[in-house]
Amino acid sequence: MLKSVVLPLSLFIIMFGMGMTLTPGDFLRVAQRPKAKLTGLFCQMILLPLIAWGLVVLFDLSGELAVGMLLIAACPGGATSNILSHLAKGDTALSVTLTAITSIVTVFTIPLIVGSGLEHYMGEGSEISINIKETMLQLVVITILPISLGMVLHHLKPALTNKMGPGFNVFSLVILALIIVALVVKEEDLGGQFRQAGLPVVTLNLLTLGAGFGFSLLMRLNMRQRVTIAIEGGIQNGTLALTVALGILGSQSIAVPAVVYSLIMFVTGGIVVALSRQLSRPVETPEPA
């Protein structure tokens, strides 16, 4: 029930809610002042998966845990990254643009990255396999379709979607928390797998946050853009990763890195928000005596 109905339906609703916040201009905005957008896309689509591959090798991970690391790194940001970027006083428009584009592109890159991971780390004799074309089609149905429907509703009824938007954001956070709780309760050996995956996953999260900020600094972007790109790199769509791991691949073990990542990213994301808000406060100068 959780794998076949609850997860896909929840993701559909979450992506529909995200679509209600988007307009065609969010996708076209890359052409306007493209440096920040291209920097963010590079960090999200190329740098993040490369960091995950490096950590898999560094920690000598194998099997399902290695594939799970690659899966979470291949996922896009989500509504959570947009919320945190806004709370951190980052560039919210940049965050929305990056989330919109990566949510579309990763429909095609996730099957390729996960397929490569399955082939390399689990071999041809593995019971777990992925049909790339079929998986792309499934991801289109549960991501691109609801995003498109949400955008259509936003175009037709903008007042309604603006009113409903906050509720969908809360729903996305609550449903992810409930799914994680359900997985923890259901899996008897989850504690052991957490211990095995914990350090690599925490390292992945910290490195992606740092790499996003550092590369943005190297590209001489402003502070708001650096914070946003760091958040977009470090806050992943955990619900999508769990849907692929459980609903498409049918593997609880592959889902473990996504579960750990989904827990830790709220902690580190909250720290980034607090630091960013503190640094963005105007400095009060003492009045002359």
PLY file of the C-alpha trace (Angstrom):
ply
format ascii 1.0
element vertex 289
property float x
property float y
property float z
element edge 288
property int vertex1
property int vertex2
end_header
0.00 0.00 0.00
2.76 2.45 0.98
4.89 1.65 -2.06
2.19 1.28 -4.71
-0.39 3.89 -3.67
0.60 6.25 -0.85
4.04 7.29 -2.14
3.10 7.89 -5.81
-0.12 9.67 -4.86
1.64 11.83 -2.27
4.36 12.77 -4.74
1.71 13.58 -7.37
-0.02 15.94 -4.94
3.26 17.54 -3.85
4.35 18.16 -7.44
0.88 19.51 -8.27
1.27 21.96 -5.39
4.69 23.00 -6.68
3.21 23.50 -10.14
0.70 25.92 -8.67
3.61 28.22 -7.76
5.15 28.18 -11.25
4.64 30.08 -14.48
6.22 29.57 -17.93
8.44 32.54 -17.08
10.17 30.49 -14.38
11.52 28.18 -17.07
12.42 31.01 -19.44
14.19 33.04 -16.77
17.45 31.12 -17.33
18.05 33.25 -20.43
17.86 36.41 -18.33
21.11 37.00 -16.41
22.05 33.34 -16.84
25.22 33.14 -14.71
23.46 32.38 -11.41
21.05 29.91 -13.02
23.78 28.05 -14.90
25.94 27.95 -11.76
23.05 26.44 -9.81
22.27 23.91 -12.54
25.93 22.87 -12.72
26.05 22.31 -8.96
22.76 20.40 -8.92
23.05 18.30 -12.07
26.80 17.63 -12.33
28.71 18.49 -9.17
26.28 16.82 -6.74
26.24 13.39 -8.47
30.05 13.54 -8.82
30.40 14.17 -5.09
28.12 11.20 -4.41
30.20 8.93 -6.68
33.36 10.08 -4.89
31.89 9.34 -1.46
30.71 5.90 -2.56
34.32 5.13 -3.50
35.79 6.83 -0.42
33.56 4.94 2.04
33.80 1.75 -0.02
30.03 1.38 -0.23
28.51 -1.40 -2.29
25.18 -2.85 -3.32
21.96 -1.09 -2.36
23.62 1.58 -0.20
25.83 2.72 -3.08
22.83 2.91 -5.42
20.83 4.76 -2.74
23.57 7.39 -2.42
23.54 7.96 -6.17
19.74 8.11 -6.19
19.41 10.85 -3.58
22.15 12.86 -5.31
20.35 12.54 -8.65
17.08 13.96 -7.32
16.10 17.61 -7.77
15.30 20.11 -5.09
11.67 20.48 -4.11
9.19 22.76 -2.42
11.24 22.46 0.78
14.27 24.11 -0.84
12.07 27.00 -1.98
10.68 27.47 1.53
14.12 27.36 3.16
15.56 29.75 0.57
12.78 32.21 1.34
13.28 31.86 5.10
17.03 32.32 4.66
16.40 35.58 2.77
17.99 34.07 -0.31
17.04 34.64 -3.93
13.61 32.98 -3.96
13.06 33.57 -7.69
16.36 31.80 -8.42
15.35 28.93 -6.14
12.01 28.48 -7.88
13.65 28.60 -11.31
16.27 25.99 -10.40
13.68 23.69 -8.80
11.41 23.97 -11.82
14.11 23.13 -14.35
15.79 20.35 -12.38
12.42 18.72 -11.65
11.95 18.32 -15.40
15.53 17.38 -16.34
15.97 14.76 -13.60
13.05 12.77 -14.99
15.53 11.72 -17.67
18.78 11.72 -15.67
17.62 9.74 -12.62
17.03 6.49 -14.59
20.41 6.85 -16.28
22.35 7.49 -13.05
20.50 4.82 -11.06
20.78 2.37 -13.95
24.54 2.89 -14.07
24.74 2.40 -10.30
22.74 -0.83 -10.42
24.90 -2.21 -13.20
28.17 -1.26 -11.54
27.43 -2.06 -7.90
24.91 -4.88 -8.10
25.76 -6.64 -11.36
23.63 -8.30 -14.00
22.52 -11.12 -11.70
20.82 -8.78 -9.26
17.12 -9.18 -8.58
16.77 -5.39 -8.70
16.77 -3.86 -12.17
15.51 -0.75 -13.89
13.82 -0.33 -17.25
15.06 3.12 -18.26
12.28 3.98 -20.72
9.55 2.68 -18.44
11.00 4.52 -15.46
11.18 7.77 -17.41
7.51 7.35 -18.33
6.57 6.69 -14.69
8.48 9.77 -13.57
6.75 11.87 -16.22
3.38 10.75 -14.85
4.20 11.50 -11.21
6.25 14.69 -11.72
5.87 16.51 -15.03
2.14 15.80 -15.40
1.13 17.16 -11.96
3.48 20.14 -12.35
1.81 20.94 -15.68
-1.68 20.56 -14.20
-0.74 22.82 -11.31
0.58 25.46 -13.71
-2.63 25.32 -15.74
-4.73 25.81 -12.61
-2.47 28.69 -11.53
-2.97 30.32 -14.93
-6.76 29.92 -14.79
-7.29 30.59 -11.06
-4.28 32.50 -9.67
-6.15 33.77 -6.59
-7.15 30.21 -5.69
-3.67 28.74 -6.14
-2.03 31.55 -4.16
-4.39 30.78 -1.31
-3.84 27.00 -1.52
-0.05 27.14 -1.93
0.99 27.31 1.76
-1.23 24.32 2.57
0.49 22.20 -0.07
3.91 23.19 1.32
2.87 22.03 4.78
1.46 18.83 3.26
4.76 18.04 1.55
6.67 18.33 4.84
4.12 16.34 6.84
3.81 13.50 4.33
7.59 13.09 4.10
7.79 12.91 7.90
5.00 10.32 8.06
6.60 8.18 5.35
9.92 8.19 7.19
8.20 7.19 10.45
6.40 4.36 8.65
9.68 3.08 7.20
11.45 3.24 10.57
8.65 1.30 12.27
8.44 -1.30 9.50
12.13 -2.09 9.00
13.60 -4.26 11.75
17.27 -3.78 10.81
16.98 -0.11 9.87
19.17 0.88 12.82
22.07 -1.16 11.50
21.66 0.26 8.02
21.48 3.77 9.47
24.79 3.21 11.19
26.30 2.02 7.92
24.85 4.81 5.76
24.82 7.64 8.31
28.33 9.04 7.95
28.44 8.91 4.11
25.02 10.54 3.86
25.79 13.28 6.38
29.07 13.93 4.55
27.20 14.13 1.24
24.78 16.67 2.65
27.47 18.87 4.18
29.67 18.72 1.08
26.83 19.61 -1.29
25.83 22.57 0.85
29.44 23.72 1.01
30.15 23.05 -2.66
27.12 25.03 -3.75
28.16 28.01 -1.64
31.84 27.73 -2.54
31.33 27.41 -6.29
28.90 30.34 -6.23
31.54 32.38 -4.40
34.08 31.39 -7.06
31.62 32.61 -9.72
31.34 35.92 -7.83
27.62 35.68 -7.19
26.06 37.79 -4.47
25.33 36.47 -0.98
21.62 35.82 -1.59
22.44 33.76 -4.68
25.16 31.81 -2.87
22.79 30.89 -0.06
20.10 29.81 -2.52
22.42 27.63 -4.60
23.81 26.03 -1.42
20.27 25.20 -0.29
19.26 23.89 -3.74
22.30 21.60 -3.71
21.84 20.34 -0.16
18.04 20.01 0.05
16.79 17.17 -2.13
13.32 15.88 -3.00
13.28 13.01 -0.51
9.75 11.95 -1.45
10.82 11.43 -5.06
13.86 9.40 -3.97
11.68 7.20 -1.76
9.15 6.75 -4.56
11.87 5.55 -6.93
13.52 3.31 -4.32
10.35 1.73 -2.93
7.75 2.13 -5.65
9.84 1.55 -8.78
12.85 -0.47 -7.60
11.06 -2.14 -4.69
14.08 -1.96 -2.40
13.94 -0.90 1.24
17.75 -0.90 1.42
18.13 1.53 -1.49
15.70 3.83 0.34
17.88 4.01 3.48
20.19 6.84 2.28
17.12 8.84 1.24
15.57 8.37 4.69
18.75 9.44 6.48
19.27 12.35 4.08
15.68 13.54 4.52
16.21 13.68 8.27
19.59 15.38 8.29
18.78 17.97 5.59
16.19 19.64 7.79
18.77 20.07 10.55
21.51 21.44 8.30
18.99 23.45 6.28
17.73 25.05 9.50
21.30 25.94 10.47
21.87 27.56 7.06
18.65 29.57 7.46
19.67 30.76 10.94
23.20 31.74 9.83
21.97 33.46 6.69
19.36 35.49 8.56
21.94 36.47 11.15
24.44 37.60 8.51
21.79 39.51 6.56
20.85 41.67 9.54
21.93 45.27 9.15
24.77 46.23 11.45
23.67 48.82 13.96
26.19 51.62 14.34
26.31 53.37 17.70
25.13 56.94 17.74
27.85 59.48 18.38
28.00 60.64 21.96
0 1
1 2
2 3
3 4
4 5
5 6
6 7
7 8
8 9
9 10
10 11
11 12
12 13
13 14
14 15
15 16
16 17
17 18
18 19
19 20
20 21
21 22
22 23
23 24
24 25
25 26
26 27
27 28
28 29
29 30
30 31
31 32
32 33
33 34
34 35
35 36
36 37
37 38
38 39
39 40
40 41
41 42
42 43
43 44
44 45
45 46
46 47
47 48
48 49
49 50
50 51
51 52
52 53
53 54
54 55
55 56
56 57
57 58
58 59
59 60
60 61
61 62
62 63
63 64
64 65
65 66
66 67
67 68
68 69
69 70
70 71
71 72
72 73
73 74
74 75
75 76
76 77
77 78
78 79
79 80
80 81
81 82
82 83
83 84
84 85
85 86
86 87
87 88
88 89
89 90
90 91
91 92
92 93
93 94
94 95
95 96
96 97
97 98
98 99
99 100
100 101
101 102
102 103
103 104
104 105
105 106
106 107
107 108
108 109
109 110
110 111
111 112
112 113
113 114
114 115
115 116
116 117
117 118
118 119
119 120
120 121
121 122
122 123
123 124
124 125
125 126
126 127
127 128
128 129
129 130
130 131
131 132
132 133
133 134
134 135
135 136
136 137
137 138
138 139
139 140
140 141
141 142
142 143
143 144
144 145
145 146
146 147
147 148
148 149
149 150
150 151
151 152
152 153
153 154
154 155
155 156
156 157
157 158
158 159
159 160
160 161
161 162
162 163
163 164
164 165
165 166
166 167
167 168
168 169
169 170
170 171
171 172
172 173
173 174
174 175
175 176
176 177
177 178
178 179
179 180
180 181
181 182
182 183
183 184
184 185
185 186
186 187
187 188
188 189
189 190
190 191
191 192
192 193
193 194
194 195
195 196
196 197
197 198
198 199
199 200
200 201
201 202
202 203
203 204
204 205
205 206
206 207
207 208
208 209
209 210
210 211
211 212
212 213
213 214
214 215
215 216
216 217
217 218
218 219
219 220
220 221
221 222
222 223
223 224
224 225
225 226
226 227
227 228
228 229
229 230
230 231
231 232
232 233
233 234
234 235
235 236
236 237
237 238
238 239
239 240
240 241
241 242
242 243
243 244
244 245
245 246
246 247
247 248
248 249
249 250
250 251
251 252
252 253
253 254
254 255
255 256
256 257
257 258
258 259
259 260
260 261
261 262
262 263
263 264
264 265
265 266
266 267
267 268
268 269
269 270
270 271
271 272
272 273
273 274
274 275
275 276
276 277
277 278
278 279
279 280
280 281
281 282
282 283
283 284
284 285
285 286
286 287
287 288
